[in-house]
Every structure is written in structure tokens, then in C-alpha cells.
């Protein structure tokens, strides 16, 4: 266990994340207390087993006195068992507050301390004043925010007509790319149990982002990553032929707590959206190579859509608790004059698998945790960059060539006369 063997490594990771190193000391102490409690319980249980044999072999006249002693010993064993369980629960409570150990080379710091790894594509230039994605979407009769708010409240929307078709085209194009790369498609549940949400690391600092149904003890997922990770919980996988890959298609839900005033216009930051998520179960030694593969597949999608983008190495303090490294791909949004995140891919190493008990069999026949990785291949937000990048002076939008076959050959999205 890394906590026992190298607690200083975990402390350095906590420092990079800007989080408490005292948690590591507390976890070490809780682990020691847990092992002591387990040892006491096992010793007493062994004593109880031996005493039970003694009682069974004792003469009938001696058994009454021995039975009284056996009852006292049973009470001590029961108390020791409870103490061991309590110590184990305390250890789990402490250790689950520690984020995954970041990979060497991940920049330290917070949200603004990312490192730009590359910039790809030419920034779009216009001979007219560009419209934002919502204005374009309304001209195309493709996005209806007003009725979304009427029916469901702020930050809900309808995709209508060509808007609905555009999202389905994006998702289907992504699915075809995923199938070609060896992913098995899954349409996943969007309600999951607390132990699955906890196991993936989503019930930490950002748990206020998650919709919870207390009467059912179920959480609405903000990404199919959660259901995909839980798919093989408590299982042993055969990864001898390479990673096991799934592409999860699902609707996603996020409360967007704490984001008041940010991206309230349009469909950049909404409560409900669709997403196609790549998810890999890999051998730990292959995790970093698999991470680069996921990034490559994402970049190929964005390049096919004619979008200018950059790739950033996210700083440790801006990682979720489960990610050991995360790359964000940010597309250029012309009316904001800035790159905005469209997709990301995370290497979660063995963090989620340890918590969900997902293992592989080693060459020696023993079992060990697998690595899990995830990356988005298409989602609703991509429509923002497509509409703004490929817009024309009259409000029309040129459809990227790679997407046309998924729209029945439509080459240009035309404004709708009203």
C-alpha cells in the first residue's frame, strides 16, 4: 500500500493540489489503528476457536463452568469485531478524502496555472460582425431557450429541427469513430447508487453539482463515466489482449452550483445535455499510453469539424479528486475571443478501480487494480463552436464536410424565415 510505503509522495501530491497534507498523517494513523484492531480481533477469535474445542472435549461436569467462560470470551470477540469494523470505517472515511496521486510533470497550482501543450488550426476571421451561437441558433430555429425556461426553468433548452438533428449527427459521428477504434457502445443508466458515485470520486468537493433523489437513494449522473466505471465493479477483467473500451451515450445532469453569472446565455453551461463518453479499463503500465490515444481520437474529431483549438495540461489544483492527469481541449469561440473547454480526457490510474474493486490477474496469478481513463468524444456544447466558427454574414452556417453525411447531405444550415 502506497500510504504505508511512501506517504511523502502522497503529501507532495496533496501540496500540488493545494490540499491538506495533514489528511495523509491522519490516514496513516487510521491505518495503523485499523491494523491493530484487526489483529486484536483475530487473536481473540483464534482463542475462541481453541477454547471451543476445549469445551467440546471437556467432561460433562466441567462444561457448565467452561460455558460461562466461553460466553464471556464470545462477548469480547463481538466487541473486538465491532472495534475492527469501526476502525476500518474511520480509515475509509479519512482516506477517501485524499485525491488521486498526480502524475509526475502535472503542473502545480490552480485553475489559471495550466500549461498549453499545443494550438491547432487557424482562428476564424470574418468580414462582418460575428453573431454568437444563440443568435445564430435562433435564426436557424434550432435553439429555444425561452420555452426551455418556461417548461423547466433557467439553463434548460430545446434543440429544435436542425438543432436536434445537428446534435444527433455529432453524437453519431462520434459513435462511428469510437466503433472504428474498438469501443463497445453502451447506453447507460443515468441514475446510480451512492456507492458507485462515491467509488468514482464524485462525492467530494463538488458534490453540490450533483442532483440527488433522497427518497430513492439515487444520484443523477453528470457524465456516463460514473455508470461506465461501475459497470465492472467487483469484477476481475482479462486485459491480456489490451484495454477494454466502452463508449457511453447518455443524457447528463449538472446543477451548476456556484456558477451564477457565468455563461448564462445560450447552451454553454446548462443543467441537461447529451454526451458520448469514451471509457477504458487498462493495465496500469499502459494507462499513460491509453491517455494519449484518447486525446488523439478527440483531436481527430475536432479537426474533422474544422475547429481551431488548443490542448492544455490542467494544473493539479484544478483536477477532480479521481484524475491523476487531465488534458482539456478548448475550442476557439469567436464572439468571446477566447478558447473555451469543449472536451477533456482524464487518466484516473487505479484510483476508481481500487474503490470499486475492479481488478485484473497478474502474471503471478494474484489480482491487482486496473487503471481507468475517460474522455468525451461528442457533446451538446460542441454546437457552440461549430455554429460560431462556420457562420456566414447572412446567419447561415456551413456544415463541416465530415458531418454532412450524418445530416442527409445538408451542406448549409439556412436561416428560417419568420
N, C-alpha and C positions, 0 to 999 in steps of 0.2 A: 504494500500500500504506500503510495507516494506521500501521503500525510505523515507516515512514520519515518519513511526513508529520507525524505528531503523537504521538510516543512519550509525551509528557507526559499526554495523555488516557488512554492505557493505564495509565500509572503511577497516575493518580488512581483508576482503576477497581480496580487491584490494592489500593490503600490501603483503599478502601471494603470490599473483600472480606476485608481483613486478611491479604493475601498479599504475597509478596516483590516489591518494585519492582526489585530487582537482576536479576530474570529478564528484565525489559524491556531493561535495558542489555546483558545477555548476548545477547539475541535480536538487538538492533541490531548488535552486534559480529559475531555469527554471520552475519547477513545480508550485512554488508559483506565478510566473508571469503569467503562463498559467491559473491558477485558478482565478486570479484577472481579467484577460482579459475576461474569460468566464462569470464571474459574471457581469461585466460591460455590455457585450453584452446582456445577459439575462435580465438585468434590463431595458435596453433601448428597447429591443423587447417587454417586458411587457408593457412599457409605450406607445410604438407604437400601440399595440393591443388595449389598453384602449382608446387612442386618436382616433383610427379608429372608434370605437363605438360612440365616441362623435361627430365626423364629420358626421356619418351616421344619427344621431338623430337631428343634428342642422337644424335650419330654412334655407331655400334656400338662403336668403340674406346674411347669415353669413358664408356659406360654402366656398366662394371664399377666404376669409382671412384664414380660417382654413386649406384649402387645401395647401396654401403656407407654413404654419407651418408644415403640415404633410410631405411635400416634404423635408423640412429641417431635420425633425426627421428621415425620411427614409434614408437620406444621412448619418446621424450619426450612424444609425443602421448598414448600409452597411460597414462603416469604422470600427465599433466595431467588426463586424463579421470577417473582414479581419485580424484585430489585434489579435483576438482569434485564428484564423487559423494559423497565423504566429507564435504565442506563442506556439501553440501545436506542430507545425513542429520543432521549435527550441528545445523544450523539448525532442521530439522523437530523434532528431539528437544527443543530448547530452547523453541521457540515453542508446541509442543503442551502445555507445562506452564503456559501462561498462560491464565487463564479468559477467557470472553467479556467484552467491554466492557459494563458495566452501563449501562442507560438512565438518562438524567437524571431525578432525582426518586426513584430507588430509595433507601430508607433505608440508611445505613451501619450497620455493627455485625454482631453475631452472631445466634444463634438467638432470643434474647429481645428483639431490637431491632426487631421487625416493627411495622408501623403498621396499626391496624384501620381499614378503609375503610368498613365498614357492618356493622350487625347486623340480621338479618331474622327475623321470626316471634316468637311468644311462647314463652318457656321453659315446658315442660310442668310441671304441678303435679299432685300425686297426694294422694288422701285416705288413702293406705296407704303402707307401706314398699316402695318400688320394688325389683324384682329386677334383677340385672344380666343382660346378654344371654345369658350362658352358662346361667344358671339357667333363664331363660325357654326357651332353645333345648333344654335337656334335658327340661323339662316338655312341650314340643311334640314331643319325639323328633325334633328337627330337626338337632341338632349332637351329634356324638360325638367328643369329644377323646380319650377313653381308648383307643378302638380305633385312632384315628389314630396315637397314640403307640406302640401295640403293633405296628403294621404298619410305620411309617416313622420313629418317634422323636418327640422333643419338637417342639411347634409345627407338627404336622401334624394334620389333622382330616378327618372325614367330614361332609358335608352330606347329610342323610338325609330321605326323604319330603318333607314340606312345606318343609324347609330347602333341599333340592335344587331343588324347584320355585320357591321364592322367589328363589333366585339366577338361575335361568334367566328368570324373569319380569322381574327387574330388568334383566338384560342385553338381553332382547328389547325391553323398553320403551325402553331407551336406543338400541338399534339403529333402532327405528321413528322416534325423534326425529332421529337422525342422517340417516336417509334423507330425511326431510322437509326437512332443512337442506341437502341436496345432497351428502352424503358417499357415497362408494362403499365398500361393505363389503369387507373383506379378512379372511380367516382366515390369520394369518401364521405363518411358521416360528418356533419358539421356540429354535432353535439357530442361531447366526450365526458368521461368520468373525471373526477378530481385527480385521481392517481395518475392518469395519463397526462393531464395538463401539468401537474406537478413534475412528473418524470421528464418532460421535455424542457423544463426550466422556465415556463411562462407564468408561474405564480409567484414571482419575485417582486422586484421593484416596480414593474409595470403591470401588476395585476389589476390596477384600476382601469386598464384599457379593455378588459375582457367582460363580456356580458355573461352574467351568471343567473341560472334559474334555480333558486334555492329549494323550491318545492320538489324539484326533480333531482337535485344534486348533480346538475349537468352544466357544462360550460359551452357557450358558442365559440367556435374556433375563429381566430383571426387569420389563420393560414392552414392549409391542409397538411402542412408539416407536422402538426400535432397528431392528427389521425394516422398519417403515414408512419411516424415514429412508433406509435402504439400498435401498429399492425402486427409486428413480430415480437411484442412484449412477452417475456417469459419463454422465449424460444431459442433454440440453437440453430444457427444458419450454416449452410455449406457455401463458403465463399471461395472454394478451391479453383473455380473457373473464372473468378473475377467478381466485381461488385454486383450486388442485386439492386436493380434500379426500378423505381416506380415514378410515374407521372400522375399526380393527383389533381383532378379537376374538381373545384368546389366553389361555392359561394362563401365569402368570408365576411366577418363582422368585427368591427372595432368601435369602441366607444369614443375614441379620440379625446380622452380626458386630458385636460391640461393644454390643449392646443387651441384654446379660444383665440380668435382673431387671426389665426394662421390658415391661409388657403381656404377661406370660407366661400370663395367664388368658384363655381364650377365643380369638376369631378376629380380634382387632385387629391383632396383629403375628405373622404366620405365614410359613412358608417357601414355601408354594404357594397361589395364589389365581387367580381369573379376573378379567379386566378388559376393558372396551371403551374403547379409546383413540381420541380424535379426533386427526387429524394433518393439518396444512395446509402446502402449498407455496404461498408468496405472493410477490408483488413486495415488495422491501424497504420501499418507501414505504407499502405497505398493511399492514405487519406489525402495527403497534400497533392499528389498527382491527380487524384479524382477531383479535387477542388479546382485545379487548373482546367480540367476537362469541362466541368460545369460552366466555368467562366467563358470558355471558348464557345460553347453552344449558345450562351446568352448573347455574346458579341456577334455571332453569325446572324442571329435573329435581327438584332438592331441594325446591322449593316445591310441586311436584305430589305429593311424598311426605309433605308435612306436617311437614317437619323445620325446627327453628329452627337458624339457622346465622349465621356471620359470615365476612366476606371480609377477608383480611389481605394486605398488600403485604410480601412476605418480604424481610428485610434481606439486603444484598449478601453478607455473610459466611456466610449460610445457603443461598445459591444453589448449585446444581450448576455445574460448570465451563461447561456449554453454555448456561445460561439467562442472558439479559440482564435479564429481569424475570420474576418468578413470583408469581402470586396463589394462595394456599391458601384453600380453603373448608373451614371447620371446623364440624361439626355439634355441637349440644349433646348430651352423653351424661349423662343424669340421675344415674346411680349414681356417676359420677366427679365430678359437679358442675363440669364443665369442658367447654370446646369442644375437640373432637379432629378432626384433619385427616381428611376423607373424600375429598377430591379436590383437584387442583391443575391449573393451566394455566401453561405457560411460553412466552415469546417468546424463541426462540434466535437471532433475527436471522439473519445469514448464517454463523454460526459452524460449524454442522454441514455446511451446503452447501459451504463452502469446502474442508472436509476431505474431503468425499465427491464433490466435483466435480459438483455439481448446479447447472445454470445456466439462465438464460433469455436470450433475444435482445433486446437493447436497440433503441431506435428507430434508432440509428445502425448497426445490423447487427452490432455486437460482442456478445460474451456476457459475462454477469456473474452472480455467485452469487445464488440465490434466498434468501428467508427461510423458515425452518421454525418451526412452532409446534405445540404439543401440549396436550392436556387430557383428563382422564379423565371419561367420561360415566356409567360404572357399574362397580362392583367389589364384591368379596365383603364388604369392610369396611362397606359401607353397611347391611348386615343388622344390624349392631350398633345403629346409631342408630334404625332402624325398629322393631326389637323393643323397645328400651327406651322410646322415645317413645310408642308406641301400645299399651303393655301395660295390662292390666286387673288388678283385685285378685285374680282367680282364676287368673292366669297366662295367660289368653287374650290375643291380640293382634288389634286391629282393623286390617284391611288398608286402606291408603290407597286411596281411591276410584279414583285413576288407575291403580292396579296390579291392580285386581280382574279386569279383562278378561283379563289375562295369567295369571291363576290359575283360569281357568274359572269366574269369577263368585264365588269364595270371598270372603266379607266378613269373617269372623273365623277366626283360627287358634286351634283349641281344644286345650287340654292333652290328652295321651294317657294314658288310664288304664293303670296297670301292675299 
